[in-house]
Amino acid sequence: MARIIAGIGASHTPTIGFAKDTKTEDDAAWADVFRVFRPVQAWLEQQRPEVLFVIYNDHITSFFFDHYSPFVLGVDNRYVTADEGGGPREYPAVAGHPGLARHIGTSLFADEFDISFFQKKPIDHGLFSPLSMMTDRGKAWNGAVIPLQVGVLQFPIPTARRCYRLGQALRRAIESYPEDLSVAVVATGGLSHQVHGERCGFNNTEWDMQFLDLLQNDPDALTGITHAEYAERGGMESSEIIVWLIMRGALPPRINCVHRDYCLPSMTAIATVIYENPTPPEDSEAERQRRRMGLQLSGIEKIQGTHPFTLEVSHRTFRLNDFLHRLVEPAHRDRFLHDTGNLYEEFGLTAEERRLIDDRDWIGLIRYGVIFFCLEKMAAVIGCSNPELYAQMRGETLEEFQKTRNVSMQYSVAGGDAARKLAKKGETDAS
């Protein structure tokens, strides 16, 4: 089964990525930035963990306030660098590990951490800035990455204690994965800094040292500190440092600190740590966790004609669901009706996916992995009512289906003229 071999902590200021892209280790002004990351690079090159589980916070790049979540797990097979305003960094895409990611997500839900999931989103310097320095652009290490984005910029945010407990649940999740994998849990962010307001430029090296001491030896002491106290001691934006407690919670109480370094070149205190895990996972605990994970959907396969929309299905059919979901956009809707072939080509739909749509094969689309609520949107666009859709999925005529209802009616999610047309169609059918 999988094993957490270590926890790594690393700051993620844009300074780090900028240094990697434009400076050299011989530049005196930037030498310390390279120095603190060099041992982490050497450790990764030597230990070669197969997966890095990277905890970071987005900087209002891929996650905006129209939908802001506390914990968002990446379940994709590939991640690219985001454009943060001046164009994306020239950094190669990194591979994901969707199998382990889905397992972790299911396990966290079993432990009642109701997290969100993301696919097809680029990732900003919160992850790629330290990763590029630690791995030397994939030369020292080039395994898979699983990202966990923690929303710490719009309050309320998770407490330090909640983060620590999430780390403990994360350990159960990873160590119950049935395949043999070596995993390092990486936390990025901080340390002390503030980048806004009249207090901009605040640092506190004394607090940084105290935080690193407690993180290693007494992490529980950090879980009772409020967000205001973290801000007072380390600066407002150092609130992101609570994600280091997720990494520490994923490790046992006793760890081996094999590296720790620190520098303060400008705005953000930069630190790196490596905590090796001397405790192997327990087979019995892993088996118990897997049973807990399977409890909620146990027996679902016995319910005839029922197709749960799982993370695995979502990942496999993302392109087709995305194609149909975009029917909420007027321009996409118009092209679907009048430029279908070219639109299929742009989205790369397969011959089978195109056939399912062209044939209005609702039950075939469900079995393929399309969620019903995307089909409902397509039905509204083409003037098909919900009862017509239901009847086809059951293998019945509309008249046969309506006889099974208490009231015979026609309706859909369409609005405006489309809804009025459907209403008239229903009146005609009824007469």
Order of alpha helices (4+ residues) and beta strands (2+ residues): beta-alpha-alpha-beta-beta-beta-beta-alpha-beta-alpha-beta-alpha-beta-alpha-alpha-alpha-beta-beta-alpha-alpha-alpha-alpha-alpha-alpha-alpha-alpha-alpha-alpha-alpha
